[in-house]
């Protein structure tokens, strides 16, 4: 019986490698943002909100949603669209804010890699099934 569970897990990962990869990336980014309380510095009023743990928690939540969807045998297109559109929005905001930090303040930020993750999410959303 254990072998069957392992085979199902391997099959879910093989069938949805982008969901697993993006989910893990979002979880790691979220953990990093939650552990870095002074990551964003400019402008001060916006940085306070951007450094809040809620931002990191949302990324962790969406990342977990990707992984849950990949392993759920009753996965729906509606939930897939929700996690794709929500995470694309969050990652777009994060990438733009990091780009502004880099361009205006000169602080090194990983905006290029986050832009790549965002574009992969958008490509995945464009190719996703739109029916349950």
N, C-alpha and C positions, 0 to 999 in steps of 0.2 A: 504493500500500500504506500509506503514511503517513497518508493521509486516513482510511482505515478505522480505524486505531488511534485517531486523534483522535475519530472519531465514537463509537467504543466507550467512550472515556473520558467524553465528554459524556453518553452514554446512562446510564452507571453513576452519574454525579453526579446526573443528572435523576431517576433511579429511586430513589436513596438519599440525598437531601439531608440528612436528619437524621443519618444515620451519618457523613457527611463532616463536617458542622458540629460534632457532638459530639466526633468524633475529633480535629479540629483544636483545639477548646477544651480537651480533656483534655491534649493535647500541650503547649499553651501554659501551662496551669496547672502541669503537671509541671515544665516548664523553669523557671518562676518559682519554684516551691518548691525546686528543686535549687539555684538561684542565691541564694536567701535563707536563709542558715544560721542566722539568729536571728529568723525570722518568728514562731514561737510562743514565748511566754515563761512561760506559767503552766500548770499547776504545773511547777516546774523539772524534776522527775524525768520527767514525761510529755513535756515540751517537748523534751528531748534526743532521745527516740525520734521524735517528730513532725517534728523538723527534720532527721532523717536523710535522705540522698539517696535511700534506697530508696523512700520515699513518693512522691517526684517521679518516680522511674524507673518505678514501677508505673503511675502515671497516664499517662506517656508510652507505656508498653507497651500499655495498654488503648486509648489513643487511636490508636496505630498499628494495633491489632487492628480497630478500627472501619473505618479507611480500607482496610485489606487486605480485610476482608469485603465492602466496597462494590465493590471492583474485581475480586474473585475470581469467575471465571465458574462455579466449582463450589461456591459458598457453601452452607454447611449451616445448618440451624436450630440444631443443637447448638452450633456455634461462636458463632452469634449470641446464643444464650441465655447462654453462658459470658461473653462480653464485656459483655452487658447487665447480668447479675446481679453480676458482679465490679465493674464500674464504678459501678453503683448503690450497692453496699456501700461502696466507697472514697469516693465523693462524699458519701454520707450521713454517714460518720464525719468527713470534712473539714468539712462544713457544720455539724454539731453542735459540733465542737471550735471552729470559728470563732465560732459563736453564743455559746458559753460565754465565749470571750475578750472578745467585745463586751459581754455582759451583766455579767460579774463584774469584769473588769479595766478595761473601758472603752476597749479598743484598737479602732480602726476595722478591721473585717474585711469582706470581700465575701461574707458569709454569705447575703445575700438572692439575689444572682445565682447562687451555687452551689446554693442551694435550688431555684431555677428550673431549672437544668441537671439536677439530680437528679430533679425531677418530670417533665421531658421524657424522661429515660431510662426512668423507670418507666412512663410512658404508652406509649412505644415498645415496651417489654417486654410490656406487656399486649396490645398490638395485633399482636405478632409471630407469625409462623407457627410452630406447635409441631410441625410434621412436616417431615422431610427429603424 
